């Protein structure tokens, strides 16, 4: 995916992910106004990864991180 194919929402999400060294949880990204479908699209297109883990003993979390391809897409 090249720069001109990124929507404004996708670019904003990738820029946020690039700024967070540990990535961001799905809950945080949804609270920032991103949709679950858009996040899934980023993962499917190889621009981000989603990893499930725990945020304590029993709370499941999904953490998103930018990929090298995602960085290239926002750098142009």
C-alpha positions as CSV (number, residue, x, y, z in Angstrom):
1,X,0.0,0.0,0.0
2,X,1.4,3.4,-0.9
3,X,1.0,6.7,0.7
4,X,-1.7,8.0,-1.7
5,X,-3.9,5.0,-0.8
6,X,-4.0,5.7,2.9
7,X,-7.2,7.3,4.2
8,X,-6.8,10.2,6.7
9,X,-8.0,7.9,9.4
10,X,-5.5,5.2,8.5
11,X,-2.6,7.7,8.4
12,X,-3.6,9.1,11.8
13,X,-3.7,5.6,13.3
14,X,-0.4,4.6,11.8
15,X,1.2,7.8,13.0
16,X,-0.1,7.2,16.5
17,X,1.2,3.6,16.5
18,X,4.6,4.8,15.2
19,X,4.8,7.2,18.2
20,X,4.1,4.5,20.8
21,X,7.1,2.2,21.3
22,X,4.9,-0.5,22.9
23,X,2.0,0.1,20.6
24,X,-1.5,0.8,21.9
25,X,-4.4,-1.4,23.1
26,X,-7.5,-1.8,21.1
27,X,-9.5,-0.1,23.8
28,X,-7.3,3.0,23.6
29,X,-7.5,3.1,19.8
30,X,-11.3,2.7,19.9
31,X,-11.5,5.5,22.5
32,X,-9.5,7.7,20.1
33,X,-12.2,7.2,17.5
34,X,-10.8,4.5,15.3
35,X,-13.1,1.7,14.2
36,X,-12.5,-2.0,14.8
37,X,-12.9,-2.5,11.0
38,X,-10.2,0.0,10.1
39,X,-7.8,-1.6,12.6
40,X,-8.5,-5.0,11.1
41,X,-7.8,-3.6,7.6
42,X,-4.4,-2.3,8.8
43,X,-3.5,-5.7,10.1
44,X,-4.8,-7.5,7.0
45,X,-2.8,-5.1,4.8
46,X,0.3,-5.8,6.8
47,X,0.7,-2.2,8.1
48,X,0.1,-3.1,11.7
49,X,0.1,-6.2,13.9
50,X,-2.3,-7.2,16.6
51,X,-1.2,-9.3,19.5
52,X,-3.4,-10.7,22.3
53,X,-2.2,-10.8,25.8
54,X,-3.2,-10.1,29.3
55,X,-3.3,-6.8,31.1
56,X,-3.3,-8.3,34.6
57,X,-4.4,-11.7,35.8
58,X,-7.7,-12.0,34.0
59,X,-8.1,-9.1,31.6
60,X,-7.5,-9.9,28.0
61,X,-6.1,-7.1,25.8
62,X,-5.2,-6.7,22.2
63,X,-2.2,-4.5,21.5
64,X,-1.6,-3.0,18.0
65,X,1.9,-2.1,16.7
66,X,3.0,-0.6,13.4
67,X,5.0,-2.8,11.0
68,X,8.0,-1.8,8.9
69,X,5.6,-1.6,5.9
70,X,3.3,0.7,7.9
71,X,6.3,3.0,8.6
72,X,7.1,3.1,4.9
73,X,3.5,3.9,4.0
74,X,3.5,7.0,6.2
75,X,7.0,8.1,5.2
76,X,6.1,8.0,1.6
